[in-house]
């Protein structure tokens, strides 16, 4: 697949996901809650997680309507985590996706509630009524909910964030850092791949290969995030540059050095590509290019 074909696919999928988010994130939620929710998730962000869902669904010859719901759900979980992560009790940031963070725009209480509501909405999206034309079979609903819950909870994203907050000002080994980011960032990216794959039927070898691919790009994303935090300006990143250094947080750059972190990102890219090559699946070109996008991105 050439870059122009990939770009056309990506633009089409991003448009589809954006329209689905606009449809399913309600402006009518009471007392301005819907406005805060929509502000926190619409019109911004890379939408990498939904793209991974859709590409993995294609690789597994899966059900596209189910994958779209999975992509929206995982993006809602991601967006809620950013709303909470930016709050004064956590990272205390004022810029996200090039605009004021939700708590700056709407106040801390409404930001907290917006995140809470988006977390619940993610699982509502995954469990549509039987009367819906694009309904997801109950067995698949349960499987998707389980994958997302485990990635978002204490074993995954929330647990990783707890380790992150507890590690401020403390030296971490590379092993400890990897465990933290495998949970905080990697788990949800890996789950995105597996949720897409779950929309189809795969042999055990292919499922394991996609799991390895998801784990590799999940960690690579965080390594690159740490690199960009010290090499790019806030205007490019759409969030406050140098925040981790200023907060005395351990990062891949602080533990491995800039060159070491860059080498680690390339190693993880190779690991992801090797997993795809050994999957036995035919339609993995989009997943391959998404791995390159993770490592080569500039914001």
C-alpha positions in Angstrom: 0.0 0.0 0.0 1.4 3.4 -1.0 1.3 6.4 1.3 -1.4 8.2 -0.6 -3.7 5.2 -0.4 -3.1 5.0 3.3 -3.7 8.7 3.8 -7.1 8.4 1.9 -8.1 5.4 4.1 -7.1 7.3 7.3 -9.0 10.4 6.3 -12.1 8.4 5.5 -11.9 6.5 8.8 -11.3 9.6 10.8 -14.3 11.2 9.3 -16.4 8.1 10.1 -15.3 8.1 13.7 -15.8 11.8 14.2 -19.4 11.5 12.9 -20.0 8.6 15.2 -18.7 10.5 18.2 -20.9 13.5 17.2 -23.9 11.1 17.1 -23.3 9.2 20.3 -21.9 11.9 22.7 -25.1 13.8 23.7 -25.2 17.6 23.8 -28.5 17.2 25.7 -26.9 15.8 28.9 -28.2 17.9 31.8 -26.7 21.2 33.2 -24.1 21.7 30.5 -22.6 18.3 31.0 -23.0 17.3 27.4 -21.2 20.5 26.3 -18.2 19.6 28.5 -18.2 16.0 27.3 -18.2 17.1 23.6 -15.6 19.7 24.2 -13.3 17.0 25.7 -13.6 14.5 22.9 -14.7 16.2 19.6 -12.6 18.1 17.1 -9.2 17.1 18.2 -6.7 14.3 18.8 -5.0 11.8 16.6 -7.8 9.1 16.9 -5.0 6.5 16.8 -6.9 4.1 18.9 -10.0 3.9 16.6 -7.7 3.7 13.6 -6.1 0.6 15.2 -9.5 -0.9 15.9 -10.6 -0.5 12.3 -7.3 -1.7 10.8 -7.3 -4.8 13.1 -10.9 -5.5 12.2 -9.9 -5.5 8.5 -7.0 -7.8 9.2 -9.4 -10.2 10.9 -12.1 -9.9 8.3 -14.4 -8.7 11.1 -17.7 -6.9 11.4 -17.2 -3.3 10.6 -20.2 -1.9 12.5 -19.1 -3.6 15.7 -15.6 -2.3 15.2 -16.9 1.3 14.8 -18.6 1.0 18.1 -15.4 -0.4 19.6 -13.4 2.5 18.2 -15.7 5.1 19.6 -15.7 3.3 23.0 -11.9 3.2 23.3 -11.7 6.9 22.2 -14.2 7.8 24.9 -12.1 6.0 27.5 -8.9 7.7 26.2 -10.6 11.2 26.2 -12.0 10.7 29.7 -8.5 9.8 31.0 -7.0 12.9 29.5 -9.7 15.1 31.2 -8.9 13.6 34.5 -5.2 13.5 33.9 -5.1 17.2 33.2 -6.8 18.2 36.5 -5.0 20.0 39.3 -5.1 16.9 41.5 -3.2 15.0 38.8 -0.9 16.7 36.2 -2.4 20.1 36.5 -2.2 21.0 32.9 -3.9 23.9 31.1 -3.4 22.9 27.4 -4.7 19.9 25.6 -5.2 19.4 21.8 -4.2 23.0 21.3 -7.0 24.4 23.5 -7.7 25.0 27.2 -8.2 21.8 29.1 -11.7 20.9 30.2 -11.3 21.9 33.8 -10.0 25.3 32.7 -13.0 25.8 30.4 -15.8 24.4 32.5 -14.4 24.1 36.1 -13.1 21.1 38.0 -16.4 19.6 39.1 -17.9 19.5 35.7 -14.6 18.2 34.2 -14.7 15.4 36.7 -18.3 14.6 35.9 -17.7 14.8 32.1 -14.9 12.2 32.5 -17.1 10.0 34.6 -20.0 10.2 32.1 -17.7 9.4 29.1 -16.3 6.3 30.9 -19.9 5.0 31.3 -20.9 6.1 27.8 -18.1 3.9 26.4 -19.7 0.8 27.7 -23.2 2.0 26.7 -21.9 2.3 23.1 -20.6 -1.2 23.2 -24.0 -2.6 24.4 -26.6 -1.3 21.9 -30.2 -2.3 22.2 -31.2 -5.3 20.1 -33.4 -3.0 18.0 -30.4 -1.1 16.7 -29.7 -1.8 13.0 -26.0 -2.1 13.8 -26.5 -4.1 16.9 -23.5 -6.2 18.2 -24.2 -9.8 19.2 -24.4 -10.2 23.0 -21.3 -12.6 23.1 -19.2 -10.0 21.2 -20.6 -7.2 23.5 -19.3 -9.1 26.5 -15.9 -9.8 24.9 -15.4 -6.1 23.9 -16.5 -4.8 27.3 -14.1 -7.2 29.0 -11.1 -6.2 26.8 -11.8 -2.5 27.4 -12.5 -2.8 31.1 -9.3 -4.7 31.8 -7.2 -2.2 29.8 -8.7 0.8 31.5 -8.8 -0.4 35.1 -6.4 -1.2 37.9 -4.4 -3.6 35.9 -4.1 -1.2 33.0 -4.4 2.5 32.5 -5.6 3.5 36.0 -3.0 1.4 37.7 -0.3 2.8 35.5 -1.4 6.4 36.3 -1.3 5.5 40.0 2.3 4.3 39.6 3.1 7.5 37.7 1.8 9.7 40.4 3.6 7.7 43.1 6.9 7.9 41.2 7.3 11.7 41.0 10.9 12.5 42.0 11.8 8.9 42.4 14.4 7.0 40.3 13.0 4.1 38.3 14.8 1.3 36.5 14.0 0.7 32.9 12.0 -2.4 34.0 9.9 -0.4 36.4 9.4 2.4 33.8 8.3 -0.2 31.2 5.8 -1.8 33.6 4.3 1.6 34.4 3.9 2.6 30.8 2.8 -0.9 29.7 -0.2 -0.2 31.9 -0.7 3.6 31.7 -0.4 4.0 27.9 0.2 0.6 26.3 -2.7 -1.3 27.7 -5.4 0.8 25.9 -3.5 0.8 22.6 -3.1 -3.0 22.8 -6.7 -3.3 23.6 -7.6 -1.2 20.6 -5.9 -3.8 18.4 -7.5 -6.7 20.1 -11.0 -5.2 20.1 -10.7 -4.8 16.4 -9.5 -8.4 16.0 -12.3 -9.6 18.3 -14.8 -8.4 15.7 -13.6 -11.2 13.5 -12.5 -14.8 14.0 -8.8 -15.5 14.2 -6.7 -18.6 15.0 -4.7 -18.5 18.2 -1.4 -17.8 16.3 -2.8 -14.7 14.7 -4.4 -13.4 17.9 -1.1 -13.8 19.7 0.7 -12.0 16.9 -1.7 -9.0 17.1 -1.4 -9.0 20.8 2.4 -8.7 20.5 2.0 -6.0 17.9 -0.3 -4.0 20.1 2.0 -4.3 23.1 5.0 -3.1 21.0 3.3 -0.1 19.5 1.7 0.7 22.9 5.1 1.0 24.5 6.6 2.7 21.4 3.9 5.4 21.6 5.0 6.4 25.1 8.7 6.3 24.3 8.0 8.7 21.4 5.9 10.8 23.7 8.8 11.2 26.1 11.1 12.1 23.2 8.7 14.7 21.8 8.3 16.2 25.3 11.9 17.4 25.2 12.3 18.0 21.5 9.1 19.8 20.4 7.4 23.0 21.3 4.0 23.3 22.9 2.6 24.7 19.7 3.6 21.5 17.8 2.5 19.1 20.5 -0.9 20.8 21.3 0.0 20.4 25.0 2.6 21.8 27.4 6.1 20.8 26.3 8.6 19.9 29.0 5.9 19.1 31.5 7.4 15.8 32.6 10.8 17.3 33.2 9.3 20.2 35.1 7.3 17.8 37.2 10.4 15.7 37.9 8.8 12.6 36.5 10.8 9.6 35.3 10.7 9.2 31.5 12.4 7.1 28.9 14.7 10.1 28.1 15.6 10.6 31.8 16.3 6.9 32.2 17.9 6.0 28.8 19.0 9.4 27.5 17.7 10.8 24.2 19.7 8.6 21.9 18.8 5.5 24.0 15.1 6.4 23.9 15.2 6.9 20.1 16.9 3.5 19.7 14.2 1.9 21.9 11.5 3.4 19.7 13.1 1.8 16.6 13.5 -1.5 18.4 9.8 -1.5 19.3 8.8 -0.7 15.7 10.8 -3.7 14.5 9.2 -5.9 17.1 5.7 -4.8 15.9 6.5 -5.3 12.3 8.0 -8.8 13.0 4.8 -9.7 14.9 2.7 -8.8 11.8 5.0 -10.7 9.5 4.6 -13.8 11.6 0.8 -13.5 12.0 -0.2 -15.4 8.9 -2.7 -12.7 8.1 -2.9 -11.2 4.6 -4.4 -7.7 5.2 -2.0 -6.1 7.7 -0.6 -3.3 5.6 -2.6 -0.6 7.4 -1.4 -1.9 10.8 2.1 -1.8 9.5 1.8 1.8 8.4 0.2 2.7 11.7 3.2 1.3 13.5 5.4 3.6 11.4 3.1 6.5 12.2 3.4 5.9 15.9 7.2 6.1 15.8 7.7 8.8 13.1 5.1 11.3 14.4 6.1 14.8 15.4 3.2 15.5 17.8 
